[in-house]
Amino acid sequence: MLFQLSWETAPGLGGLRCEGFRAVAVEQPEGAAGVAIECGSQQKADRLAQAAEEQFARKRFSNAAAAFEAVKTFVWDQAVGGPA
């Protein structure tokens, strides 16, 4: 199943923060709106979104591009080799 993991990037103390991670099943992903991943079930995709939420809860970024790249790398690494 194909899922789109998306999130909000918002200003915070010390820089931008990523929050509100969610995984939605899609037929055609929208690249600018998040990261597309293959996942076996909604439950696995939800666990990946929760792991991202925990991973980025305290991290701050200087710009939106850096935040997006960090989340994308984390999600792809987890989807390929992690518990999701």
C-alpha positions in Angstrom: 0.0 0.0 0.0 1.2 3.5 -0.8 1.0 6.1 2.0 1.8 9.8 2.2 3.3 10.9 5.4 2.8 14.6 6.0 3.3 17.0 8.9 3.2 20.7 9.8 6.3 22.8 10.0 5.8 25.7 12.4 7.9 28.3 14.1 9.2 27.5 17.6 11.8 28.6 20.0 15.1 28.2 18.4 13.8 27.5 14.9 11.2 25.6 12.9 9.7 22.5 14.4 7.9 19.5 12.7 4.7 18.2 14.3 1.4 16.6 13.6 2.7 13.7 11.6 0.0 11.6 9.9 -0.1 8.8 7.3 -2.8 8.7 4.7 -3.3 6.0 2.1 -3.0 7.4 -1.4 -3.1 6.3 -5.0 -1.0 9.2 -6.3 1.3 10.9 -3.8 1.8 14.7 -3.8 5.5 15.3 -3.5 5.3 18.8 -2.1 2.9 17.7 0.6 5.0 15.0 2.3 6.9 11.8 1.7 5.5 8.8 -0.1 6.2 5.4 1.3 5.2 1.8 0.7 3.8 0.2 3.9 2.0 -3.1 4.4 -0.9 -1.6 6.4 -2.4 1.5 7.9 -1.2 0.4 11.4 2.4 0.2 10.2 2.1 3.6 8.5 0.6 5.0 11.8 3.5 3.6 13.8 6.0 5.3 11.4 4.1 8.6 11.8 4.3 8.2 15.6 8.1 7.4 15.4 8.6 10.5 13.4 6.6 12.6 15.9 8.8 11.3 18.7 12.0 11.7 16.7 11.3 15.3 15.8 9.6 16.5 19.0 12.7 18.4 20.2 14.5 19.1 17.0 14.6 22.5 15.5 15.6 23.6 12.0 16.9 26.8 10.5 14.7 26.6 7.3 11.9 24.5 5.8 14.1 22.8 3.3 16.4 21.4 6.0 13.4 20.2 8.0 11.9 18.5 4.9 15.1 16.7 4.1 15.6 15.5 7.7 12.1 14.1 7.9 12.4 12.5 4.4 15.6 10.8 5.3 14.3 9.6 8.6 11.1 8.2 7.1 12.8 6.5 4.2 15.4 4.9 6.6 12.6 3.7 8.9 10.4 2.4 6.0 13.3 0.4 4.6 15.0 -0.9 7.7 13.1 0.1 10.7 10.2 -1.3 12.8 7.5 0.3 10.7 
